[in-house]
Amino acid sequence: MQRYLVKIKFIPNNIKKRISEKLYKNLKFVGYKKISKDHTIPIIQFLNKKRIWILMKEIL
């Protein structure tokens, strides 16, 4: 799977607070997680291999 850099401006404020110590580093988009028949969510990976999922409700 290819990895893509993610610009931090696309991540919502409530998640920025949780990851503020890592904001200066590159984040990578690594894929999607299907949580239901109709919903897929993006997965972002930090440099230390930790991953977070971003729900669309948190973005909007």
Phi and psi restraints in degrees (range 20) as a CNS / XPLOR table:
assign (resid 1 and name C) (resid 2 and name N)
       (resid 2 and name CA) (resid 2 and name C) 1.0 -79.1 20.0 2
assign (resid 2 and name N) (resid 2 and name CA)
       (resid 2 and name C) (resid 3 and name N) 1.0 149.2 20.0 2
assign (resid 2 and name C) (resid 3 and name N)
       (resid 3 and name CA) (resid 3 and name C) 1.0 -113.4 20.0 2
assign (resid 3 and name N) (resid 3 and name CA)
       (resid 3 and name C) (resid 4 and name N) 1.0 142.7 20.0 2
assign (resid 3 and name C) (resid 4 and name N)
       (resid 4 and name CA) (resid 4 and name C) 1.0 -125.7 20.0 2
assign (resid 4 and name N) (resid 4 and name CA)
       (resid 4 and name C) (resid 5 and name N) 1.0 145.2 20.0 2
assign (resid 4 and name C) (resid 5 and name N)
       (resid 5 and name CA) (resid 5 and name C) 1.0 -72.3 20.0 2
assign (resid 5 and name N) (resid 5 and name CA)
       (resid 5 and name C) (resid 6 and name N) 1.0 146.5 20.0 2
assign (resid 5 and name C) (resid 6 and name N)
       (resid 6 and name CA) (resid 6 and name C) 1.0 -117.2 20.0 2
assign (resid 6 and name N) (resid 6 and name CA)
       (resid 6 and name C) (resid 7 and name N) 1.0 130.1 20.0 2
assign (resid 6 and name C) (resid 7 and name N)
       (resid 7 and name CA) (resid 7 and name C) 1.0 -77.8 20.0 2
assign (resid 7 and name N) (resid 7 and name CA)
       (resid 7 and name C) (resid 8 and name N) 1.0 134.8 20.0 2
assign (resid 7 and name C) (resid 8 and name N)
       (resid 8 and name CA) (resid 8 and name C) 1.0 -68.4 20.0 2
assign (resid 8 and name N) (resid 8 and name CA)
       (resid 8 and name C) (resid 9 and name N) 1.0 -19.9 20.0 2
assign (resid 8 and name C) (resid 9 and name N)
       (resid 9 and name CA) (resid 9 and name C) 1.0 -67.5 20.0 2
assign (resid 9 and name N) (resid 9 and name CA)
       (resid 9 and name C) (resid 10 and name N) 1.0 -15.4 20.0 2
assign (resid 9 and name C) (resid 10 and name N)
       (resid 10 and name CA) (resid 10 and name C) 1.0 -86.6 20.0 2
assign (resid 10 and name N) (resid 10 and name CA)
       (resid 10 and name C) (resid 11 and name N) 1.0 -5.2 20.0 2
assign (resid 10 and name C) (resid 11 and name N)
       (resid 11 and name CA) (resid 11 and name C) 1.0 -94.4 20.0 2
assign (resid 11 and name N) (resid 11 and name CA)
       (resid 11 and name C) (resid 12 and name N) 1.0 132.4 20.0 2
assign (resid 11 and name C) (resid 12 and name N)
       (resid 12 and name CA) (resid 12 and name C) 1.0 -65.1 20.0 2
assign (resid 12 and name N) (resid 12 and name CA)
       (resid 12 and name C) (resid 13 and name N) 1.0 159.6 20.0 2
assign (resid 12 and name C) (resid 13 and name N)
       (resid 13 and name CA) (resid 13 and name C) 1.0 -60.8 20.0 2
assign (resid 13 and name N) (resid 13 and name CA)
       (resid 13 and name C) (resid 14 and name N) 1.0 -39.0 20.0 2
assign (resid 13 and name C) (resid 14 and name N)
       (resid 14 and name CA) (resid 14 and name C) 1.0 -67.1 20.0 2
assign (resid 14 and name N) (resid 14 and name CA)
       (resid 14 and name C) (resid 15 and name N) 1.0 -25.2 20.0 2
assign (resid 14 and name C) (resid 15 and name N)
       (resid 15 and name CA) (resid 15 and name C) 1.0 -85.5 20.0 2
assign (resid 15 and name N) (resid 15 and name CA)
       (resid 15 and name C) (resid 16 and name N) 1.0 -32.7 20.0 2
assign (resid 15 and name C) (resid 16 and name N)
       (resid 16 and name CA) (resid 16 and name C) 1.0 -58.3 20.0 2
assign (resid 16 and name N) (resid 16 and name CA)
       (resid 16 and name C) (resid 17 and name N) 1.0 -37.2 20.0 2
assign (resid 16 and name C) (resid 17 and name N)
       (resid 17 and name CA) (resid 17 and name C) 1.0 -63.6 20.0 2
assign (resid 17 and name N) (resid 17 and name CA)
       (resid 17 and name C) (resid 18 and name N) 1.0 -38.7 20.0 2
assign (resid 17 and name C) (resid 18 and name N)
       (resid 18 and name CA) (resid 18 and name C) 1.0 -70.2 20.0 2
assign (resid 18 and name N) (resid 18 and name CA)
       (resid 18 and name C) (resid 19 and name N) 1.0 -28.8 20.0 2
assign (resid 18 and name C) (resid 19 and name N)
       (resid 19 and name CA) (resid 19 and name C) 1.0 -115.0 20.0 2
assign (resid 19 and name N) (resid 19 and name CA)
       (resid 19 and name C) (resid 20 and name N) 1.0 22.7 20.0 2
assign (resid 19 and name C) (resid 20 and name N)
       (resid 20 and name CA) (resid 20 and name C) 1.0 -58.8 20.0 2
assign (resid 20 and name N) (resid 20 and name CA)
       (resid 20 and name C) (resid 21 and name N) 1.0 -32.4 20.0 2
assign (resid 20 and name C) (resid 21 and name N)
       (resid 21 and name CA) (resid 21 and name C) 1.0 -71.5 20.0 2
assign (resid 21 and name N) (resid 21 and name CA)
       (resid 21 and name C) (resid 22 and name N) 1.0 -13.0 20.0 2
assign (resid 21 and name C) (resid 22 and name N)
       (resid 22 and name CA) (resid 22 and name C) 1.0 -110.2 20.0 2
assign (resid 22 and name N) (resid 22 and name CA)
       (resid 22 and name C) (resid 23 and name N) 1.0 9.0 20.0 2
assign (resid 22 and name C) (resid 23 and name N)
       (resid 23 and name CA) (resid 23 and name C) 1.0 -64.3 20.0 2
assign (resid 23 and name N) (resid 23 and name CA)
       (resid 23 and name C) (resid 24 and name N) 1.0 -31.3 20.0 2
assign (resid 23 and name C) (resid 24 and name N)
       (resid 24 and name CA) (resid 24 and name C) 1.0 -77.3 20.0 2
assign (resid 24 and name N) (resid 24 and name CA)
       (resid 24 and name C) (resid 25 and name N) 1.0 -11.7 20.0 2
assign (resid 24 and name C) (resid 25 and name N)
       (resid 25 and name CA) (resid 25 and name C) 1.0 -95.8 20.0 2
assign (resid 25 and name N) (resid 25 and name CA)
       (resid 25 and name C) (resid 26 and name N) 1.0 161.5 20.0 2
assign (resid 25 and name C) (resid 26 and name N)
       (resid 26 and name CA) (resid 26 and name C) 1.0 -75.2 20.0 2
assign (resid 26 and name N) (resid 26 and name CA)
       (resid 26 and name C) (resid 27 and name N) 1.0 135.6 20.0 2
assign (resid 26 and name C) (resid 27 and name N)
       (resid 27 and name CA) (resid 27 and name C) 1.0 -105.1 20.0 2
assign (resid 27 and name N) (resid 27 and name CA)
       (resid 27 and name C) (resid 28 and name N) 1.0 150.0 20.0 2
assign (resid 27 and name C) (resid 28 and name N)
       (resid 28 and name CA) (resid 28 and name C) 1.0 -122.7 20.0 2
assign (resid 28 and name N) (resid 28 and name CA)
       (resid 28 and name C) (resid 29 and name N) 1.0 135.3 20.0 2
assign (resid 28 and name C) (resid 29 and name N)
       (resid 29 and name CA) (resid 29 and name C) 1.0 -82.3 20.0 2
assign (resid 29 and name N) (resid 29 and name CA)
       (resid 29 and name C) (resid 30 and name N) 1.0 121.0 20.0 2
assign (resid 29 and name C) (resid 30 and name N)
       (resid 30 and name CA) (resid 30 and name C) 1.0 -112.5 20.0 2
assign (resid 30 and name N) (resid 30 and name CA)
       (resid 30 and name C) (resid 31 and name N) 1.0 -9.8 20.0 2
assign (resid 30 and name C) (resid 31 and name N)
       (resid 31 and name CA) (resid 31 and name C) 1.0 156.5 20.0 2
assign (resid 31 and name N) (resid 31 and name CA)
       (resid 31 and name C) (resid 32 and name N) 1.0 -164.4 20.0 2
assign (resid 31 and name C) (resid 32 and name N)
       (resid 32 and name CA) (resid 32 and name C) 1.0 -125.3 20.0 2
assign (resid 32 and name N) (resid 32 and name CA)
       (resid 32 and name C) (resid 33 and name N) 1.0 151.2 20.0 2
assign (resid 32 and name C) (resid 33 and name N)
       (resid 33 and name CA) (resid 33 and name C) 1.0 -117.3 20.0 2
assign (resid 33 and name N) (resid 33 and name CA)
       (resid 33 and name C) (resid 34 and name N) 1.0 127.7 20.0 2
assign (resid 33 and name C) (resid 34 and name N)
       (resid 34 and name CA) (resid 34 and name C) 1.0 -89.7 20.0 2
assign (resid 34 and name N) (resid 34 and name CA)
       (resid 34 and name C) (resid 35 and name N) 1.0 114.7 20.0 2
assign (resid 34 and name C) (resid 35 and name N)
       (resid 35 and name CA) (resid 35 and name C) 1.0 -100.0 20.0 2
assign (resid 35 and name N) (resid 35 and name CA)
       (resid 35 and name C) (resid 36 and name N) 1.0 -16.2 20.0 2
assign (resid 35 and name C) (resid 36 and name N)
       (resid 36 and name CA) (resid 36 and name C) 1.0 -158.1 20.0 2
assign (resid 36 and name N) (resid 36 and name CA)
       (resid 36 and name C) (resid 37 and name N) 1.0 -178.8 20.0 2
assign (resid 36 and name C) (resid 37 and name N)
       (resid 37 and name CA) (resid 37 and name C) 1.0 -60.6 20.0 2
assign (resid 37 and name N) (resid 37 and name CA)
       (resid 37 and name C) (resid 38 and name N) 1.0 -35.0 20.0 2
assign (resid 37 and name C) (resid 38 and name N)
       (resid 38 and name CA) (resid 38 and name C) 1.0 -105.8 20.0 2
assign (resid 38 and name N) (resid 38 and name CA)
       (resid 38 and name C) (resid 39 and name N) 1.0 -8.8 20.0 2
assign (resid 38 and name C) (resid 39 and name N)
       (resid 39 and name CA) (resid 39 and name C) 1.0 -119.5 20.0 2
assign (resid 39 and name N) (resid 39 and name CA)
       (resid 39 and name C) (resid 40 and name N) 1.0 127.7 20.0 2
assign (resid 39 and name C) (resid 40 and name N)
       (resid 40 and name CA) (resid 40 and name C) 1.0 -123.4 20.0 2
assign (resid 40 and name N) (resid 40 and name CA)
       (resid 40 and name C) (resid 41 and name N) 1.0 144.7 20.0 2
assign (resid 40 and name C) (resid 41 and name N)
       (resid 41 and name CA) (resid 41 and name C) 1.0 -125.4 20.0 2
assign (resid 41 and name N) (resid 41 and name CA)
       (resid 41 and name C) (resid 42 and name N) 1.0 144.1 20.0 2
assign (resid 41 and name C) (resid 42 and name N)
       (resid 42 and name CA) (resid 42 and name C) 1.0 -74.8 20.0 2
assign (resid 42 and name N) (resid 42 and name CA)
       (resid 42 and name C) (resid 43 and name N) 1.0 149.6 20.0 2
assign (resid 42 and name C) (resid 43 and name N)
       (resid 43 and name CA) (resid 43 and name C) 1.0 -115.7 20.0 2
assign (resid 43 and name N) (resid 43 and name CA)
       (resid 43 and name C) (resid 44 and name N) 1.0 129.1 20.0 2
assign (resid 43 and name C) (resid 44 and name N)
       (resid 44 and name CA) (resid 44 and name C) 1.0 -115.6 20.0 2
assign (resid 44 and name N) (resid 44 and name CA)
       (resid 44 and name C) (resid 45 and name N) 1.0 138.3 20.0 2
assign (resid 44 and name C) (resid 45 and name N)
       (resid 45 and name CA) (resid 45 and name C) 1.0 -117.1 20.0 2
assign (resid 45 and name N) (resid 45 and name CA)
       (resid 45 and name C) (resid 46 and name N) 1.0 136.2 20.0 2
assign (resid 45 and name C) (resid 46 and name N)
       (resid 46 and name CA) (resid 46 and name C) 1.0 -84.2 20.0 2
assign (resid 46 and name N) (resid 46 and name CA)
       (resid 46 and name C) (resid 47 and name N) 1.0 171.8 20.0 2
assign (resid 46 and name C) (resid 47 and name N)
       (resid 47 and name CA) (resid 47 and name C) 1.0 -65.6 20.0 2
assign (resid 47 and name N) (resid 47 and name CA)
       (resid 47 and name C) (resid 48 and name N) 1.0 -26.1 20.0 2
assign (resid 47 and name C) (resid 48 and name N)
       (resid 48 and name CA) (resid 48 and name C) 1.0 -88.0 20.0 2
assign (resid 48 and name N) (resid 48 and name CA)
       (resid 48 and name C) (resid 49 and name N) 1.0 18.1 20.0 2
assign (resid 48 and name C) (resid 49 and name N)
       (resid 49 and name CA) (resid 49 and name C) 1.0 73.4 20.0 2
assign (resid 49 and name N) (resid 49 and name CA)
       (resid 49 and name C) (resid 50 and name N) 1.0 5.0 20.0 2
assign (resid 49 and name C) (resid 50 and name N)
       (resid 50 and name CA) (resid 50 and name C) 1.0 -76.7 20.0 2
assign (resid 50 and name N) (resid 50 and name CA)
       (resid 50 and name C) (resid 51 and name N) 1.0 143.8 20.0 2
assign (resid 50 and name C) (resid 51 and name N)
       (resid 51 and name CA) (resid 51 and name C) 1.0 -123.1 20.0 2
assign (resid 51 and name N) (resid 51 and name CA)
       (resid 51 and name C) (resid 52 and name N) 1.0 147.5 20.0 2
assign (resid 51 and name C) (resid 52 and name N)
       (resid 52 and name CA) (resid 52 and name C) 1.0 -128.6 20.0 2
assign (resid 52 and name N) (resid 52 and name CA)
       (resid 52 and name C) (resid 53 and name N) 1.0 153.8 20.0 2
assign (resid 52 and name C) (resid 53 and name N)
       (resid 53 and name CA) (resid 53 and name C) 1.0 -108.5 20.0 2
assign (resid 53 and name N) (resid 53 and name CA)
       (resid 53 and name C) (resid 54 and name N) 1.0 142.0 20.0 2
assign (resid 53 and name C) (resid 54 and name N)
       (resid 54 and name CA) (resid 54 and name C) 1.0 -115.3 20.0 2
assign (resid 54 and name N) (resid 54 and name CA)
       (resid 54 and name C) (resid 55 and name N) 1.0 117.3 20.0 2
assign (resid 54 and name C) (resid 55 and name N)
       (resid 55 and name CA) (resid 55 and name C) 1.0 -80.2 20.0 2
assign (resid 55 and name N) (resid 55 and name CA)
       (resid 55 and name C) (resid 56 and name N) 1.0 142.5 20.0 2
assign (resid 55 and name C) (resid 56 and name N)
       (resid 56 and name CA) (resid 56 and name C) 1.0 -60.9 20.0 2
assign (resid 56 and name N) (resid 56 and name CA)
       (resid 56 and name C) (resid 57 and name N) 1.0 -29.8 20.0 2
assign (resid 56 and name C) (resid 57 and name N)
       (resid 57 and name CA) (resid 57 and name C) 1.0 -64.3 20.0 2
assign (resid 57 and name N) (resid 57 and name CA)
       (resid 57 and name C) (resid 58 and name N) 1.0 -30.6 20.0 2
assign (resid 57 and name C) (resid 58 and name N)
       (resid 58 and name CA) (resid 58 and name C) 1.0 -75.8 20.0 2
assign (resid 58 and name N) (resid 58 and name CA)
       (resid 58 and name C) (resid 59 and name N) 1.0 -28.7 20.0 2
assign (resid 58 and name C) (resid 59 and name N)
       (resid 59 and name CA) (resid 59 and name C) 1.0 -77.9 20.0 2
assign (resid 59 and name N) (resid 59 and name CA)
       (resid 59 and name C) (resid 60 and name N) 1.0 -42.2 20.0 2
